[in-house]
């Protein structure tokens, strides 16, 4: 907890520099995507393969299913029930912390969502689905029954909705629509507000801060105060970054660099 508090304080107070972080290791990989869990484990996604590494860069497990094509998204917010989404085949798989399948695939189209564009984990073993056909967010429970839905967001919010990211964090749902910003909902699907961060592809939420990349710079936006900060990174060129328990992970073209606090 001390390291977690320190990393929050470090980011919210000003910026960090190279002197505050020490390179632990690099994972050589031209991965398409990467994510992390709250213990600092790293998940690399490349085509149809998912690999899990610990925070020292040691590879732990690997998973691949060639029946559903390439992996489009992985949600490791629950490290014991990792969600893997194959959009082209409209399939969701759940894996345990060893990347072993925990049950049969969920066919999203067969439960009524023929144009599911985004899927993420929800509380109590549920899922959020962005349904492009009806322009709405729908939550389904572990029995694949609808529990909440927003209605047509194009109509309700009078916007052109083409979202690229979806996640649930701390009783809020975040839907990233690059042309307007990040739409925030409560866990019942009620619209709350829009964060005016535009033209962004990936982001991470920690406490009250949204971390993202804009104009090749790492930034943070406070949801409550609307304060925005820009900070330096240990690398000058990077594609994405994540923070977990005092560990900074930075993706460039050929590797994931892992840093700890000095």
Secondary structure by P-SEA (a helix, b strand, c coil): caaaaaaaaaaaaccccccccccccccccccccccccccbbbbbbcccbbbbbcccccccbbbbbcccccccccccccccbbbbbbccccbbbbbccccccccccccccccccccccbbbbbcccbbbbbcccccbbbbbcccccccccccccccccccccccccccccccbbbbbcccccbbbbcccccccccccccccccccccccbbbbbcccccbbbbccccbbbbbcccccccccccccccbbbbbcccbbbbbccc
